[in-house]
Amino acid sequence: MSPTMASSLCVFAAMSGAAAGRPGSGAAVPGRLATSQQGAKGKRAAAHPLAASAVTETPAPAPAIAPAPPGRPAVVDAPRRRGGRGAGGHAAWKSVRQERWEGALEVEGELPLWLDGTYLRNGPGLWNLGDYGFRHLFDGYATLVRVSFRSGRAVGAHRQIESDAYKAARAHGKVCYREFSEVPKPDGFLSAVGQLASLFSGSSLTDNCNTGVVRLGDGRVLCLTETIKGSIVVDPDTLDTLGKFEFTDKLGGLVHSAHPIVTDTEFWTLIPDLIRPGYSVVRMDAGTNERRLVGRVDCRGGPAPGWVHSFPVTEHYVVVPEMPLRYCAKNLLRAEPTPLYKFEWHLESGSYMHVMCKASGRVVASVEVPPYVTFHFINAYEETDEDGRVTAIVADCCEHNADTSILDKLRLQNLRSSAGQDVLPDARVGRFRIPLDGSPFGELESALDPDEHGRGMDMCSINPAHVGKRYRYAYACGARRPCNFPNTLTKVDLVEKTAKNWYEEGAVPSEPFFVPRPGAVEEDDGVAISMVSARDGSAYALVLDAKTFQEVARAKFPYAMPYGLHCCWVPRNSNA
């Protein structure tokens, strides 16, 4: 076995299961609340179906559980140790009740007529099989949600993604692949030995792509997780699962960053290496399935690479983070998870930021920085001197005050039982400054007062035209205290160092995704869209004016919708 493949197997072992968006971290302390910026609702209008060629309306689902196909166990509403769907609690933490649905949505307010395309949101939406309930938010089988906007109307849909892990679980009524915290239960000694062998071959590791969804430059839409085999192509119109995205190169690897950088022309990602701790930086041209190795970054700490759920780029550089929350293969072998699951915290190993030149693959900076924990980078850009020479890289992230406790806070039992308590760990917009003059140290500070967004900060988006460039605005989930999970939407102004916040009592909003108005010049000219699980058990797609951060419309689903993670936008003409 080659060293590259061996390292890939170990990395995958350390990182099995989908890792998803994680809200803030740190010890909660008293502080002022985020400011509510909820706008008044407009008139109510019943939306009609889009053109028949695009969608077909179906009746709203009855509250009864949809029957399972022959030979499959039904999804039932039954509590169990470690969770399950649960008989009570917020709808955000309950499994979706049917495998698929589609129909016109009631629109309250006025949708912009220019909003013409499809909003997709991916995330874990099924946390139980029969009476077997999963432990953790990130264990759930992927549920893809679609809202198609056209002529001021909206049609919604959802569907379970047909991963091998999901299909096997439905067929056998049990977990058959290794998820974030769930592992298959062996039937005996020989079965346990076989599971160990399949672990190190990678065959038992999940393809449950419940984390991200991206539109490639050639129009294909991928649902993703941190396992490479969990890259699955879907049809954005029908939500059909079309098959695995198969890389045609020989780079190997079993895990990569769950959040690649995707533009109209290219795809960048990082592949961690556990045998020789480091990261391969790879690039893929739009329209191909072939990755190309650009260069390698060697870790400065150990015993394993830091977790790289996401990373940023600039126009000329790739920024590779190395934080003390590091992959840990031995934790995967445990029958019961540790509080850090597939990772270990190695504060003594140091925290670093590396910068690689896109053109040459050469590492041009490697600096030590204060300890940090981040799952989601927001953006990065280059600082230049008066002669136009790049002197430093600025990289912003949702930083959790170097506190890893958020991972265990996201157990489903905690989310369902701690409502009303102020137990959400603190988070901020962390701003790194990485000098390119050979200095050994970089800087990390708060980009604005965290109280501006309630000391909650995660699940972020920006205007896509500003990826890798100077920017002013970011859209994310914040907090209004007390809370046990991010419960506001926030627009951060990184120039004025202020934030505008949307809040609705008892609501659990997901990532606000920015969609620019066609022909817009100003950075915040557009809308931010978020799927919201409401306190009363309803669900709706919320549309905010990105400039004022006031509500302009909501498109209501006729049934409850669980919390989800990341989003993308598919313009209408891209699917014509």
C-alpha positions in Angstrom: 0.0 0.0 0.0 1.4 3.4 -0.9 2.1 6.0 1.8 -0.5 8.2 0.3 -3.2 5.6 0.4 -2.2 4.5 3.9 -2.4 8.0 5.1 -5.8 8.5 3.5 -7.2 5.4 5.2 -6.0 6.6 8.6 -7.4 10.0 8.0 -10.7 8.7 7.0 -10.8 6.5 10.0 -10.1 9.6 12.1 -12.8 11.6 10.4 -15.6 9.2 9.6 -19.0 10.6 9.5 -20.3 14.0 8.4 -19.1 17.0 10.2 -21.4 19.9 9.9 -21.8 23.6 10.7 -21.1 24.2 14.3 -22.3 27.2 16.2 -20.1 29.1 18.6 -18.1 28.0 21.5 -16.7 29.2 24.8 -18.1 29.8 28.3 -21.4 31.7 28.3 -21.3 34.9 30.3 -23.9 37.6 30.9 -24.1 40.3 28.3 -26.6 42.5 26.4 -28.9 40.9 24.0 -28.8 41.1 20.2 -31.1 43.8 18.8 -34.2 42.5 17.0 -34.5 43.9 13.5 -37.6 41.9 12.4 -39.5 43.7 9.8 -43.3 44.0 9.5 -44.9 41.3 7.4 -46.6 42.3 4.2 -50.0 41.2 2.8 -50.7 37.5 2.5 -50.9 35.8 -0.9 -51.4 32.2 -1.8 -48.6 31.1 -4.1 -49.5 29.0 -7.2 -47.4 26.2 -8.7 -44.7 27.1 -11.1 -44.9 25.9 -14.7 -45.8 22.3 -15.0 -42.6 21.5 -16.7 -40.7 22.7 -13.6 -42.6 21.3 -10.7 -45.8 19.5 -9.8 -47.9 20.5 -6.8 -48.9 17.7 -4.4 -51.3 17.9 -1.5 -49.9 19.0 1.9 -48.9 15.9 4.0 -51.2 14.7 6.7 -49.7 14.7 10.2 -49.5 10.9 10.1 -46.2 9.2 9.4 -45.7 8.3 5.7 -45.7 4.5 5.2 -42.3 3.0 4.4 -41.9 1.1 1.1 -42.3 -2.7 1.4 -39.5 -4.4 3.3 -38.4 -1.1 4.9 -39.0 -0.2 8.6 -41.3 2.8 9.0 -39.8 6.0 10.5 -41.8 6.5 13.7 -42.1 9.1 16.4 -40.7 7.2 19.4 -38.3 8.3 22.1 -35.3 6.2 22.8 -32.0 6.3 24.8 -29.7 8.8 23.1 -32.6 10.6 21.5 -34.7 9.3 18.6 -37.3 11.5 17.1 -38.6 12.4 20.5 -42.2 12.8 21.7 -41.8 16.5 22.6 -39.5 19.5 22.1 -38.7 21.8 19.2 -39.5 20.6 15.7 -35.9 21.6 14.7 -34.6 18.5 16.5 -37.2 16.0 15.2 -36.9 13.8 12.2 -38.7 14.8 9.0 -41.9 12.8 8.9 -41.9 11.7 5.2 -39.2 10.8 2.7 -40.3 13.4 0.1 -42.8 16.1 -0.6 -43.4 18.9 -3.2 -46.0 21.6 -3.5 -46.8 25.3 -3.8 -46.0 27.4 -0.7 -48.2 30.1 0.8 -46.3 33.4 0.6 -46.7 36.1 3.2 -45.3 39.4 2.0 -43.9 40.3 -1.4 -41.1 38.3 -3.0 -38.8 40.3 -5.2 -39.7 39.6 -8.9 -36.0 39.4 -9.8 -35.6 36.4 -7.4 -35.6 33.7 -10.1 -34.0 30.4 -9.3 -33.6 27.6 -6.7 -32.5 27.8 -3.1 -31.1 24.4 -1.9 -30.4 23.6 1.7 -28.7 20.4 2.9 -28.5 19.0 6.4 -29.3 16.1 8.7 -33.0 15.5 8.8 -33.6 11.9 9.9 -32.3 11.0 13.3 -34.0 7.7 14.0 -34.8 4.3 12.4 -37.8 2.8 13.9 -37.3 3.2 17.7 -33.5 3.6 17.3 -32.5 7.2 18.0 -29.2 8.8 17.1 -27.0 10.6 19.6 -25.8 13.6 17.7 -27.0 16.4 15.4 -24.4 15.4 12.8 -25.5 11.7 12.7 -28.7 12.4 10.9 -29.3 11.2 7.3 -29.2 13.9 4.7 -32.4 15.8 3.8 -32.3 18.2 0.9 -34.7 21.1 0.9 -35.6 23.1 -2.2 -37.5 26.4 -2.6 -38.0 27.5 -6.3 -38.7 31.2 -6.7 -40.4 32.7 -9.8 -42.6 35.7 -10.6 -43.2 36.3 -6.9 -44.2 32.8 -6.2 -42.6 29.8 -4.4 -42.7 26.1 -4.7 -41.1 23.9 -2.0 -39.9 20.4 -1.8 -37.7 18.1 0.3 -36.3 14.6 -0.3 -33.9 12.2 1.5 -30.6 11.8 -0.3 -30.2 8.2 -1.4 -26.7 7.6 -0.1 -25.6 4.0 0.4 -25.6 4.6 4.2 -29.3 5.8 4.1 -30.4 3.0 1.8 -28.7 0.3 3.9 -30.2 1.7 7.1 -33.7 1.7 5.6 -33.3 -1.8 4.2 -31.9 -3.4 7.4 -33.5 -1.1 10.1 -30.1 -0.3 11.7 -27.0 1.8 11.2 -24.7 0.0 8.7 -22.0 2.6 8.2 -19.9 4.7 10.6 -21.5 8.1 11.2 -20.3 11.0 13.3 -21.0 9.3 16.6 -22.9 6.1 15.6 -21.2 2.9 14.7 -22.7 -0.4 13.4 -23.4 -2.9 16.2 -21.5 -6.2 15.6 -23.5 -9.4 15.8 -20.5 -11.3 17.3 -16.8 -11.6 17.5 -16.3 -12.4 13.8 -18.5 -9.5 12.9 -16.5 -7.2 15.1 -13.2 -8.3 13.4 -14.8 -7.8 10.0 -15.9 -4.3 11.0 -12.3 -3.5 12.1 -11.0 -4.6 8.7 -13.6 -2.6 6.8 -12.8 0.5 8.9 -9.2 0.5 7.7 -10.2 -0.3 4.2 -12.6 2.6 4.2 -15.6 0.5 3.2 -17.5 1.0 6.5 -17.2 4.8 6.5 -20.2 6.7 5.7 -21.2 8.4 2.4 -24.1 10.3 4.3 -23.6 13.7 2.6 -25.5 15.7 5.1 -23.2 18.8 5.3 -22.9 21.0 2.3 -24.4 21.6 -1.2 -22.5 23.4 -3.9 -23.1 24.2 -7.6 -20.0 23.6 -9.7 -19.0 25.8 -12.5 -20.4 23.4 -15.1 -23.8 23.4 -13.4 -23.6 20.1 -11.6 -24.8 20.2 -8.0 -23.0 18.2 -5.3 -24.0 17.3 -1.8 -21.0 16.9 0.4 -19.6 15.7 3.7 -16.0 15.1 4.8 -15.7 11.7 3.3 -14.7 11.8 -0.4 -17.1 9.0 -1.2 -19.8 11.1 0.4 -19.8 13.5 -2.7 -23.1 12.8 -4.4 -24.6 14.4 -7.5 -28.2 15.5 -7.2 -30.8 17.0 -9.7 -31.6 20.5 -8.3 -35.1 20.5 -9.9 -36.3 17.0 -8.9 -33.9 16.4 -6.0 -33.2 13.0 -7.4 -30.0 11.3 -6.4 -28.0 10.9 -9.6 -25.0 9.0 -8.3 -21.5 9.4 -6.8 -19.2 12.1 -8.0 -16.2 10.0 -9.0 -12.8 11.7 -9.2 -10.8 10.5 -12.2 -7.4 11.3 -10.9 -5.0 9.1 -8.8 -4.6 11.4 -5.8 -6.5 9.0 -3.6 -7.7 10.1 -0.2 -10.7 9.3 1.8 -11.5 12.6 3.4 -11.3 16.2 2.4 -12.6 19.6 3.6 -16.4 19.6 3.8 -16.3 23.1 2.3 -14.4 23.4 -0.9 -13.9 26.8 -2.5 -16.0 26.7 -5.7 -16.2 29.3 -8.4 -17.3 29.3 -12.0 -13.9 28.1 -13.1 -12.4 26.0 -10.4 -12.7 23.9 -7.2 -10.2 24.0 -4.4 -10.0 21.6 -1.4 -7.6 20.2 1.2 -6.8 16.5 1.8 -5.3 15.8 5.2 -2.5 13.3 5.7 -2.2 11.4 9.0 0.9 9.3 8.4 3.0 12.3 7.6 0.9 15.1 9.2 0.1 17.7 6.6 -2.3 18.7 3.9 -2.4 18.3 0.1 -3.8 21.4 -1.6 -5.6 20.4 -4.7 -7.4 22.1 -7.6 -10.0 20.9 -10.1 -11.1 22.8 -13.3 -14.8 23.3 -13.9 -16.3 20.6 -16.2 -13.8 17.9 -15.1 -13.6 15.3 -12.4 -9.8 15.4 -12.2 -8.0 17.0 -9.3 -4.5 18.3 -9.6 -2.0 18.5 -6.8 -0.8 22.1 -6.3 1.4 21.6 -3.3 1.8 20.2 0.2 1.8 21.9 3.6 3.6 20.0 6.4 2.1 20.4 9.9 4.2 22.1 12.5 2.4 20.5 15.4 1.2 17.0 16.1 0.5 14.2 16.6 -1.9 14.6 13.7 -3.2 17.4 11.4 -5.7 19.9 12.8 -9.3 19.4 11.6 -10.0 21.3 8.4 -13.7 21.5 8.0 -13.2 24.7 5.9 -10.5 27.0 4.7 -10.3 30.4 2.8 -8.5 31.6 -0.3 -7.5 34.9 -1.7 -6.9 35.9 -5.3 -3.4 34.5 -5.3 -3.1 32.3 -2.2 -4.6 29.4 -0.3 -4.8 29.7 3.5 -4.3 26.4 5.3 -5.3 26.4 9.0 -3.7 24.1 11.5 -5.6 24.3 14.8 -5.0 22.2 18.0 -8.2 20.3 17.6 -6.6 17.4 15.8 -7.8 14.2 14.1 -7.6 11.1 16.3 -7.8 7.6 14.8 -8.0 5.9 18.1 -11.2 7.7 19.1 -12.9 6.1 16.1 -12.3 2.7 17.6 -14.2 3.4 20.8 -17.6 1.9 21.2 -18.9 5.0 22.8 -17.7 8.5 21.7 -15.6 10.9 23.7 -16.8 14.5 24.2 -14.5 15.4 21.2 -15.7 12.5 19.1 -13.1 11.8 16.3 -10.7 14.5 17.5 -8.4 15.4 20.4 -7.4 18.8 21.8 -3.6 19.3 21.8 -3.1 22.8 23.1 0.6 22.1 23.6 1.1 21.4 19.9 0.6 25.0 18.9 -1.8 26.8 16.5 -0.7 27.8 13.0 -1.8 29.4 9.8 0.0 28.6 6.5 -0.2 30.4 3.2 0.5 28.7 -0.2 0.9 30.4 -3.6 -1.8 29.2 -6.0 0.5 29.5 -9.0 3.7 27.8 -7.7 2.5 25.6 -4.8 5.2 27.2 -2.6 4.4 27.9 1.1 5.1 31.6 1.4 4.2 32.0 5.1 3.8 29.7 8.1 3.1 31.6 11.4 2.2 30.7 14.9 -1.0 32.3 16.2 -3.0 32.3 19.4 -5.1 29.1 20.0 -8.3 29.0 18.1 -11.2 26.7 17.2 -13.1 27.3 14.0 -15.3 25.3 11.8 -16.2 27.9 9.3 -14.0 30.5 7.6 -15.9 33.5 6.3 -13.4 35.0 3.8 -9.8 36.1 3.2 -8.1 38.9 1.3 -4.7 40.4 0.5 -3.3 43.6 2.1 -0.9 45.5 -0.2 1.5 48.4 0.2 1.6 51.6 -1.8 3.5 49.8 -4.6 0.9 47.0 -4.9 3.0 44.3 -3.3 1.1 41.9 -1.0 2.3 42.3 2.6 -0.2 40.3 4.5 -3.2 38.0 4.4 -6.3 38.8 6.4 -8.6 35.8 7.1 -11.9 35.9 9.0 -13.7 33.0 10.7 -16.4 32.1 13.1 -14.1 31.6 16.1 -15.2 29.8 19.3 -12.7 31.3 21.8 -10.5 28.2 21.6 -13.2 26.2 23.3 -14.2 22.8 22.0 -17.2 22.3 24.2 -19.6 23.1 21.3 -19.1 19.6 19.9 -20.8 17.9 22.9 -23.4 20.7 23.3 -24.8 19.4 19.9 -25.9 16.1 21.2 -29.6 15.8 20.4 -30.4 15.1 24.1 -28.8 18.5 25.0 -30.6 20.4 22.2 -34.0 18.9 23.2 -33.6 19.3 27.0 -31.8 22.7 27.6 -34.3 25.0 25.9 -34.4 28.4 27.8 -31.0 27.9 29.4 -28.1 30.1 28.5 -25.7 27.3 27.6 -24.6 28.3 24.0 -20.8 28.7 24.1 -19.6 32.1 23.0 -18.3 32.9 19.5 -17.0 35.8 17.6 -15.7 36.9 14.2 -12.0 36.1 14.6 -9.7 38.0 12.3 -6.2 36.6 11.5 -3.5 38.8 10.1 -0.7 36.7 8.5 2.4 38.7 7.5 4.3 37.7 4.4 7.6 39.2 5.5 9.0 36.1 7.2 7.7 37.0 10.7 7.2 33.9 12.8 4.0 35.1 14.4 0.5 36.1 13.2 -2.3 38.0 14.9 -5.8 36.9 16.0 -8.3 39.4 17.3 -12.1 40.1 17.3 -13.2 41.9 14.2 -16.0 43.6 16.1 -17.5 43.5 19.6 -19.1 40.0 20.0 -22.0 41.6 21.9 -23.1 43.1 18.6 -24.3 39.7 17.5 -25.1 38.2 21.0 -21.8 36.3 21.3 -23.1 33.7 18.8 -21.5 33.4 15.4 -21.6 30.6 12.8 -23.1 29.4 9.6 -21.9 32.3 7.4 -22.2 33.5 3.8 -21.0 36.6 1.8 -21.6 38.1 -1.6 -19.9 35.5 -3.9 -18.4 38.3 -6.0 -16.2 39.1 -3.0 -14.7 35.6 -2.3 -11.0 36.1 -1.8 -11.3 39.9 -2.0 -11.8 42.8 0.3 -15.4 42.8 1.6 -17.5 44.5 4.1 -20.6 42.4 5.0 -21.1 38.9 6.3 -24.4 37.1 7.0 -24.5 34.5 9.8 -26.4 33.0 12.7 -26.1 34.8 16.0 -27.7 34.7 19.4 -30.2 36.4 21.6 -29.5 35.2 25.2 -30.5 33.1 26.9 -30.3 30.3 24.4 -28.9 26.8 23.8 -28.4 27.2 20.0 -28.0 30.2 17.6 -31.4 31.8 17.3 -30.9 35.0 15.3 -29.8 36.0 11.9 -27.1 38.6 11.8 -25.6 41.0 9.2 -22.1 42.0 10.3 -20.6 45.2 9.0 -16.8 44.7 9.3 -16.1 48.4 8.4 -18.5 50.1 10.9 -18.0 47.1 13.3 -21.8 46.8 13.9 -24.4 44.2 13.3 -28.1 44.1 12.4 -30.1 41.2 13.8 -33.3 39.4 13.0 -35.1 37.5 15.7 -38.4 35.7 16.2 -39.2 34.2 19.6 -38.7 30.5 19.7 -37.5 30.2 16.1 -34.4 28.2 15.0 -33.0 29.7 11.7 -30.5 28.1 9.5 -27.6 29.6 7.6 -28.6 32.9 5.9 -27.5 32.6 2.3 -26.9 35.8 0.3 -28.3 36.0 -3.2 -27.2 39.2 -5.2 -29.7 41.1 -7.2 -28.9 40.7 -11.0 -26.9 43.8 -12.1 -26.2 44.9 -8.5 -23.3 47.2 -7.9 -23.4 47.6 -4.1 -22.1 44.6 -2.0 -25.3 44.2 0.0 -27.8 44.7 -2.8 -29.8 41.4 -2.7 -31.5 39.1 -0.3 -30.6 36.7 2.5 -32.6 33.5 2.6 -32.9 31.2 5.6 -35.0 28.1 6.3 -36.6 28.6 9.8 -38.1 26.1 12.1 -40.7 28.0 14.1 -41.7 27.6 17.7 -45.2 26.4 16.8 -43.9 23.5 14.7 -44.2 25.2 11.3 -41.4 25.9 8.9 -40.8 28.6 6.3 -38.2 30.1 4.0 -37.5 33.6 5.3 -36.4 36.3 2.8 -34.7 39.4 4.2 -33.6 42.5 2.3 -29.9 42.2 2.7 -29.4 46.0 2.9 -31.9 46.8 5.6 -32.0 43.3 7.1 -35.8 43.6 7.3 -38.2 40.8 6.4 -39.8 41.1 3.0 -41.5 37.7 2.7 -41.7 34.2 4.0 -42.8 31.1 2.1 -44.5 28.7 4.4 -44.2 24.9 4.3 -47.4 23.0 5.4 -45.4 20.8 7.8 -42.6 20.9 10.3 -39.0 21.0 9.0 -35.9 20.0 11.0 -32.9 22.2 11.3 -30.4 22.1 8.4 -26.9 23.3 7.6 -25.6 24.7 4.4 -27.1 26.2 1.2 -26.5 27.2 -2.3 -28.3 29.1 -5.1 -29.0 27.8 -8.6 -30.0 30.6 -11.0 -32.9 29.8 -13.3 -30.9 30.1 -16.5 -28.2 27.6 -15.3 -30.8 24.8 -15.4 -32.5 25.8 -18.6 
